[in-house]
Amino acid sequence: MEDQMYMALSKNRCKAWEKMRQRHIKLKAHVSTWPETMTTKEIRQRVIEMVQLPEDPLAKTMLKRITRLGLVSFDQHTRLWLNLCHLPRIQDP
């Protein structure tokens, strides 16, 4: 009985992991259509359009998420947001 529980748990974890991975792939594909550089106002507007809600807390959460996933980054020198999806992938040696 315990073995069946652990097998089911493992199977469900794999399904959840795959579902999350697919959401990240879709999010990356969407963000990759954005320009290479954006002002804070521009990126906020794009995030609001993406979540389709004008609620500021939700837009901030989504901006933090795409930043945490490494899809965008803020450059302190130019004061612009950089779309990292346009950078070539670095291959492991």
Secondary structure as UniProt FT lines:
FT   HELIX           2..31
FT   TURN            32..33
FT   STRAND          37..38
FT   HELIX           40..51
FT   HELIX           56..68
FT   TURN            69..70
FT   STRAND          72..75
FT   TURN            76..79
FT   STRAND          80..83
FT   HELIX           84..86
//
